[in-house]
Amino acid sequence: MVAYLGWWRTTEVEVAPVRFGCGAGEVPCFECDGTGDWTPFHPDPPPEGVLCVECKGTGRVLISV
């Protein structure tokens, strides 16, 4: 399926969500690529274990399906 991201929902990303059957699906986080670690994107020097802003460190986010 295609997920649309961004402010105007113009960025298309191909995903395979885990469907919950209520209009919601779970996919790997688009920001941290499912790792839950925000350290590569944090300004220098990054502290240890900075959690991803989008997924709060879980590596997964919910989308509408």
C-alpha positions as CSV (number, residue, x, y, z in Angstrom):
1,M,0.0,0.0,0.0
2,V,1.1,3.6,-0.4
3,A,1.3,6.0,2.5
4,Y,1.3,9.7,1.9
5,L,3.6,11.8,4.1
6,G,4.4,15.4,4.6
7,W,2.5,18.6,5.3
8,W,0.5,18.4,2.0
9,R,0.6,14.6,1.9
10,T,2.6,14.6,-1.4
11,T,5.4,12.2,-0.5
12,E,4.5,8.6,-1.4
13,V,6.1,5.8,0.6
14,E,5.4,2.1,-0.1
15,V,4.6,0.2,3.1
16,A,3.2,-3.1,4.3
17,P,1.2,-2.3,7.4
18,V,0.1,-4.7,10.1
19,R,-3.7,-4.2,9.9
20,F,-5.7,-3.9,13.1
21,G,-9.1,-4.1,11.4
22,C,-10.4,-0.8,12.7
23,G,-8.9,1.5,10.0
24,A,-5.5,1.6,11.6
25,G,-2.2,-0.1,10.7
26,E,1.2,-0.3,12.2
27,V,4.4,0.4,10.2
28,P,8.1,1.0,10.9
29,C,8.7,4.6,11.8
30,F,9.4,6.8,8.8
31,E,11.8,9.1,10.7
32,C,14.2,6.6,12.3
33,D,13.6,3.7,9.9
34,G,12.2,1.6,12.7
35,T,15.2,1.7,15.0
36,G,13.8,4.0,17.6
37,D,17.2,5.8,17.9
38,W,17.3,9.5,17.0
39,T,21.1,9.8,17.7
40,P,22.1,10.0,14.0
41,F,19.9,13.1,13.5
42,H,20.8,14.8,16.8
43,P,23.3,17.8,16.8
44,D,26.9,17.1,17.8
45,P,27.8,15.7,20.2
46,P,24.7,13.5,20.6
47,P,24.0,12.1,24.1
48,E,23.5,8.3,24.4
49,G,20.1,6.8,23.8
50,V,18.2,9.8,22.2
51,L,14.7,8.5,21.5
52,C,13.0,9.1,18.1
53,V,10.6,12.1,18.2
54,E,8.0,10.5,16.1
55,C,7.8,7.0,17.5
56,K,9.0,7.7,21.1
57,G,11.7,5.1,20.8
58,T,9.3,2.2,19.8
59,G,10.3,2.1,16.2
60,R,6.6,1.7,15.1
61,V,3.9,4.3,14.2
62,L,0.2,4.0,13.4
63,I,-1.2,5.1,10.1
64,S,-4.7,5.1,8.6
65,V,-5.4,2.2,6.2
